[in-house]
């Protein structure tokens, strides 16, 4: 039986970032299953399976890309005879779309006066996609995402488009609560590397664009704790174009450079840092989900989140602290201190972690995506 030809659009397939991770982890598994003939349309990619056909898309700087991307996809769809197009990108031609948040939401949260030109253009493309006659399924990455979607596009209520929450997954082979020996070994190794004591409490911050992700609030919280003689340290994983500015801000705050370790981008072996930490902190001003929270939960780590991180939906009972205002450094410091001092609560959370994480695996996400493809293909064939 001839397999259906599926085109998945992810411009930077397999690279770091929540959207790129979601696209590659799910699509790789669908390709390995052999049920579909999988093609990926991308500008750059990492081929980890050898079972995907890749097609290069010429993605140039905005705004030209928005004028040409959809035309390129249409042309390729005709030439290649794709049966279904699943996009993880903003373009106006697809049967299935993975959706995080409306493009106009972040400028609204920022309270900007007027609407930036880029947002105006992006929203037109988004509107054409979501209200097109071709679209059959919207896969939202959280329940919050569904609420945002329905508020921004109430017209969807009367259209034959399925909307389903499809959470990202986590690799349970990599992220799991460490044994006591693993934890002590990991802490000792990192303490020796950075000149810390193995007994020092360690927080973990993961993400790029540090101002947006709340590094400033985390550093101010660190200062509060250091003034209380709590020897907390912070591991910062990810990159920011203005790292020098952060070093200057640390100096202004009185946060010592030896208290913070900047790890840069960590692709392989990042789970080792989860084993060495006492908590994860993610005080984002805005997130469409926050996949790193799943990795922390699977590792048995408590998480300290801002209320603007939809991944709070997947937290187990008493599995974290939610800070209403992402700029609330004092509230964040109180949450950090509470988790540092309550080892019994951390141990209890670690014991629950595996069971919670099993609900959110990449295999589950791939199976649900395959079911959506089957339904969509059946409906298209009439």
C-alpha positions as CSV (number, residue, x, y, z in Angstrom):
1,X,0.0,0.0,0.0
2,X,1.3,3.4,-1.0
3,X,2.2,5.5,2.0
4,X,0.8,9.1,2.3
5,X,3.4,11.8,1.6
6,X,3.6,14.1,4.6
7,X,5.4,17.5,4.4
8,X,6.5,19.0,7.7
9,X,7.6,22.6,7.7
10,X,10.2,23.5,10.3
11,X,12.8,25.9,9.1
12,X,15.5,25.1,11.6
13,X,14.7,21.4,12.1
14,X,16.4,19.7,15.0
15,X,18.2,22.8,16.3
16,X,17.8,24.2,19.8
17,X,14.6,25.9,20.8
18,X,11.2,24.6,22.0
19,X,9.5,24.8,18.6
20,X,12.4,23.1,16.8
21,X,12.6,20.4,19.4
22,X,8.9,19.7,19.2
23,X,9.0,19.4,15.4
24,X,12.0,17.1,15.2
25,X,11.2,14.8,18.2
26,X,7.7,14.1,16.9
27,X,8.6,13.9,13.2
28,X,11.6,11.7,13.7
29,X,9.4,9.2,15.5
30,X,6.8,9.3,12.8
31,X,9.4,8.7,10.1
32,X,10.8,5.8,12.1
33,X,7.4,4.2,12.4
34,X,7.2,3.7,8.6
35,X,3.5,4.6,8.4
36,X,4.1,7.8,6.4
37,X,6.5,8.9,3.7
38,X,7.9,11.9,5.7
39,X,9.4,15.0,4.0
40,X,10.8,18.0,5.9
41,X,11.0,21.5,4.4
42,X,13.7,23.4,6.1
43,X,16.5,25.9,5.8
44,X,18.8,24.0,8.1
45,X,18.4,20.6,9.6
46,X,19.9,17.7,11.6
47,X,19.2,14.3,10.1
48,X,19.1,11.8,13.0
49,X,17.1,9.0,11.4
50,X,18.1,8.6,7.8
51,X,14.4,8.1,7.0
52,X,13.3,11.6,6.2
53,X,13.6,13.3,2.8
54,X,14.8,16.9,3.3
55,X,14.0,19.8,1.0
56,X,15.8,23.1,1.3
57,X,13.7,26.2,1.6
58,X,15.3,29.6,0.8
59,X,14.4,31.5,3.9
60,X,15.6,35.1,3.7
61,X,15.3,38.0,6.1
62,X,11.8,39.4,6.9
63,X,9.7,40.7,5.3
64,X,10.6,39.0,2.0
65,X,10.3,35.6,3.6
66,X,6.6,36.2,4.4
67,X,5.9,37.0,0.8
68,X,7.8,34.1,-0.6
69,X,7.6,31.3,1.9
70,X,4.0,30.3,1.3
71,X,4.5,30.5,-2.5
72,X,7.5,28.2,-2.2
73,X,5.6,25.7,-0.2
74,X,2.7,25.7,-2.6
75,X,5.0,25.2,-5.6
76,X,6.8,22.4,-3.8
77,X,3.6,20.8,-2.7
78,X,2.4,20.6,-6.3
79,X,5.7,19.3,-7.6
80,X,6.2,16.7,-4.9
81,X,2.5,15.6,-4.7
82,X,2.3,15.9,-0.9
83,X,-0.9,14.6,0.6
84,X,-0.7,16.7,3.8
85,X,1.2,19.7,5.0
86,X,1.9,20.2,8.7
87,X,3.5,23.5,9.6
88,X,5.4,24.6,12.7
89,X,6.0,28.0,11.1
90,X,4.0,31.0,10.2
91,X,2.7,30.5,6.7
92,X,-0.7,30.5,5.2
93,X,-0.9,27.1,3.5
94,X,-1.3,23.9,5.7
95,X,-3.6,21.1,6.7
96,X,-2.3,20.9,10.2
97,X,-0.6,23.6,12.3
98,X,1.2,23.4,15.6
99,X,0.2,26.5,17.5
100,X,1.7,28.3,20.5
101,X,0.3,31.8,20.9
102,X,-1.2,34.5,18.6
103,X,1.5,36.8,17.2
104,X,-0.2,39.9,18.5
105,X,-0.2,38.7,22.1
106,X,3.3,39.6,23.1
107,X,3.1,43.2,22.0
108,X,-0.2,43.5,23.9
109,X,1.5,42.1,27.1
110,X,4.4,44.6,26.6
111,X,1.8,47.4,26.5
112,X,3.4,48.9,23.4
113,X,1.7,51.9,21.9
114,X,0.6,51.2,18.4
115,X,1.1,48.0,16.5
116,X,4.6,47.2,15.0
117,X,4.6,46.7,11.3
118,X,6.0,43.2,11.7
119,X,3.1,42.2,13.9
120,X,0.6,43.6,11.4
121,X,2.1,41.6,8.6
122,X,2.5,38.4,10.7
123,X,-1.0,38.6,11.9
124,X,-2.4,38.8,8.4
125,X,-0.5,35.6,7.5
126,X,-1.6,34.0,10.7
127,X,-5.2,34.9,10.1
128,X,-5.1,33.5,6.5
129,X,-3.7,30.3,7.9
130,X,-6.2,29.8,10.7
131,X,-9.2,30.7,8.7
132,X,-8.2,29.0,5.4
133,X,-10.5,26.4,3.9
134,X,-7.6,24.0,3.7
135,X,-6.8,23.9,7.4
136,X,-8.3,20.9,9.3
137,X,-6.4,20.6,12.6
138,X,-4.8,23.1,15.1
139,X,-2.5,21.4,17.6
140,X,-2.2,23.8,20.5
141,X,0.7,23.1,22.9
142,X,-1.3,23.9,26.1
143,X,-4.8,24.6,27.3
144,X,-3.7,28.2,27.8
145,X,-2.8,28.3,24.1
146,X,-6.3,27.2,23.2
147,X,-7.8,30.0,25.3
148,X,-5.5,32.5,23.6
149,X,-6.5,31.1,20.2
150,X,-10.3,31.3,20.8
151,X,-10.0,34.8,22.3
152,X,-8.1,36.1,19.3
153,X,-10.0,34.2,16.6
154,X,-13.6,33.7,17.8
155,X,-14.6,32.9,14.2
156,X,-13.0,29.5,14.5
157,X,-16.0,28.4,16.6
158,X,-18.1,27.8,13.5
159,X,-15.5,26.3,11.2
160,X,-14.7,22.6,10.5
161,X,-11.3,22.8,12.2
162,X,-10.4,20.5,15.1
163,X,-8.5,22.1,18.0
164,X,-6.7,19.8,20.4
165,X,-4.1,20.3,23.1
166,X,-1.0,18.4,22.3
167,X,1.7,18.9,25.0
168,X,5.4,18.6,24.2
169,X,7.1,15.5,25.5
170,X,10.3,14.6,27.3
171,X,12.9,11.9,26.7
172,X,12.7,9.7,29.8
173,X,15.9,7.9,28.8
174,X,17.8,11.2,29.5
175,X,15.8,13.0,32.1
176,X,15.1,11.0,35.3
177,X,15.6,11.5,39.0
178,X,19.2,10.7,39.9
179,X,20.2,8.1,42.5
180,X,21.9,9.4,45.6
181,X,25.3,8.4,44.2
182,X,24.6,10.0,40.8
183,X,23.5,13.2,42.5
184,X,26.5,13.4,44.8
185,X,28.8,12.6,41.9
186,X,27.3,15.2,39.6
187,X,27.3,17.9,42.3
188,X,30.9,17.2,43.3
189,X,32.0,17.3,39.6
190,X,30.3,20.7,38.9
191,X,31.4,22.1,42.3
192,X,35.0,21.3,41.5
193,X,34.7,22.8,38.0
194,X,33.3,26.1,39.2
195,X,35.1,26.4,42.6
196,X,32.0,25.8,44.7
197,X,31.3,23.6,47.7
198,X,29.4,20.4,46.9
199,X,27.0,21.4,49.7
200,X,26.1,24.8,48.1
201,X,22.5,25.0,46.9
202,X,22.3,25.2,43.1
203,X,19.6,26.7,40.9
204,X,19.3,26.1,37.2
205,X,18.3,28.7,34.6
206,X,17.7,27.5,31.0
207,X,17.0,29.6,27.9
208,X,18.1,32.2,25.4
209,X,17.1,35.9,25.4
210,X,17.8,36.2,29.1
211,X,15.9,39.5,29.8
212,X,12.8,37.9,28.4
213,X,13.3,34.6,30.3
214,X,13.7,36.4,33.6
215,X,17.4,36.2,34.4
216,X,17.4,39.7,35.8
217,X,14.8,38.7,38.4
218,X,16.7,35.5,39.2
219,X,19.9,37.4,39.8
220,X,18.1,39.9,42.1
221,X,16.6,36.9,44.0
222,X,20.1,35.5,44.3
223,X,21.3,38.8,45.8
224,X,18.5,38.6,48.4
225,X,19.6,35.1,49.4
226,X,23.3,35.9,49.5
227,X,22.5,38.8,51.9
228,X,20.9,36.3,54.1
229,X,24.1,34.2,54.0
230,X,22.5,31.5,51.9
231,X,25.3,30.3,49.6
232,X,23.1,29.7,46.6
233,X,24.8,29.4,43.1
234,X,23.2,29.6,39.7
235,X,23.9,27.6,36.5
236,X,22.9,29.5,33.4
237,X,22.4,27.4,30.2
238,X,21.8,29.2,26.9
239,X,23.0,32.3,25.1
240,X,22.3,36.0,24.9
241,X,23.8,38.4,22.5
242,X,24.4,40.9,25.3
243,X,26.3,38.8,27.8
244,X,28.6,41.7,28.7
245,X,25.6,43.7,29.8
246,X,24.7,41.0,32.2
247,X,28.1,40.8,33.7
248,X,27.8,44.6,34.2
249,X,24.4,44.2,35.8
250,X,25.7,41.5,38.1
251,X,28.4,43.9,39.3
252,X,25.8,46.6,39.9
253,X,23.7,44.2,41.9
254,X,26.7,43.0,43.9
255,X,26.3,39.4,42.6
256,X,29.8,37.9,42.4
257,X,30.8,36.4,39.1
258,X,31.9,33.2,40.9
259,X,28.3,32.6,42.1
260,X,27.0,32.3,38.5
261,X,28.3,29.8,35.9
262,X,27.5,30.6,32.3
263,X,27.4,27.3,30.4
264,X,26.5,28.5,26.9
265,X,24.5,26.3,24.6
266,X,24.4,22.7,25.8
267,X,23.1,20.2,23.3
268,X,24.5,16.9,24.5
269,X,24.7,15.9,28.1
270,X,22.5,18.7,29.4
271,X,20.7,16.3,31.7
272,X,23.8,16.2,33.9
273,X,23.1,19.7,35.0
274,X,19.6,18.8,36.1
275,X,21.1,16.0,38.3
276,X,23.3,18.6,40.0
277,X,20.6,21.2,40.7
278,X,18.2,21.8,43.5
279,X,15.6,23.7,41.5
280,X,14.8,25.2,38.1
281,X,13.9,28.9,37.8
282,X,12.0,30.2,34.8
283,X,10.5,33.7,35.4
284,X,9.6,34.5,31.8
285,X,7.6,37.6,30.9
286,X,5.9,35.4,28.3
287,X,6.1,31.8,27.1
288,X,4.1,29.8,24.6
289,X,4.8,26.7,26.7
290,X,8.2,26.1,28.4
291,X,9.5,22.6,27.5
292,X,12.4,22.8,30.0
293,X,9.8,22.6,32.8
294,X,9.0,19.0,31.6
295,X,12.7,18.2,31.6
296,X,12.9,19.5,35.2
297,X,9.8,17.6,36.3
298,X,11.1,14.4,34.8
299,X,14.4,14.9,36.7
300,X,12.6,15.3,40.0
301,X,13.4,19.0,40.3
302,X,11.0,21.6,41.8
303,X,10.4,24.5,39.5
304,X,9.9,28.2,40.2
305,X,7.8,29.7,37.4
306,X,6.2,33.0,36.5
307,X,2.4,32.8,36.0
308,X,3.1,33.5,32.3
309,X,4.6,30.1,31.7
310,X,1.8,27.7,30.4
311,X,3.9,24.7,31.4
312,X,2.6,25.2,34.9
313,X,-0.4,23.2,33.7
314,X,1.7,20.0,33.9
315,X,3.1,20.5,37.3
316,X,2.4,17.7,39.8
317,X,0.7,18.7,43.1
318,X,3.1,20.7,45.2
319,X,5.7,20.3,42.4
320,X,6.6,24.0,42.1
321,X,6.1,27.6,43.0
322,X,4.3,30.1,40.7
323,X,5.3,33.7,41.0
324,X,2.5,36.0,39.8
325,X,4.7,38.9,38.7
326,X,7.8,37.8,36.7
327,X,9.6,40.9,38.1
328,X,9.0,39.9,41.7
329,X,12.6,39.1,42.9
330,X,11.6,38.9,46.6
331,X,8.9,36.4,45.9
332,X,11.3,34.4,43.8
333,X,13.9,34.4,46.6
334,X,11.3,33.2,49.1
335,X,10.4,30.3,46.8
336,X,14.1,29.4,46.3
337,X,14.7,29.5,50.0
338,X,11.7,27.3,50.7
339,X,12.8,24.6,48.3
340,X,16.4,24.8,49.4
341,X,15.5,24.3,53.1
342,X,12.9,21.6,52.5
343,X,14.8,18.6,51.4
344,X,11.9,16.3,52.3
345,X,9.7,18.0,49.8
346,X,12.3,17.7,47.1
347,X,12.7,14.0,47.8
348,X,9.0,13.5,47.7
349,X,8.8,15.3,44.4
350,X,11.6,13.1,43.0
351,X,9.6,10.0,43.9
352,X,6.6,11.2,41.9
353,X,8.6,12.5,38.9
354,X,8.7,9.3,36.8
355,X,5.0,8.7,37.0
356,X,4.2,12.3,36.1
357,X,6.7,12.4,33.2
358,X,5.3,9.2,31.7
359,X,2.2,11.1,30.8
360,X,4.2,13.5,28.6
361,X,6.5,11.5,26.4
362,X,7.5,12.2,22.8
363,X,6.1,8.8,21.9
364,X,2.7,9.9,23.1
365,X,2.9,13.2,21.2
366,X,3.9,11.3,18.0
367,X,1.0,8.8,18.4
368,X,-1.5,11.7,18.8
369,X,0.0,13.5,15.8
370,X,-0.3,10.3,13.7
371,X,-4.0,10.0,14.7
372,X,-4.5,13.6,13.5
373,X,-2.8,12.9,10.2
374,X,-5.0,9.8,9.6
375,X,-8.2,11.8,10.4
376,X,-7.1,14.7,8.2
377,X,-6.2,12.4,5.3
378,X,-9.5,10.6,5.6
379,X,-11.4,13.9,5.5
380,X,-9.5,15.1,2.5
381,X,-10.2,12.0,0.6
382,X,-13.9,12.5,1.3
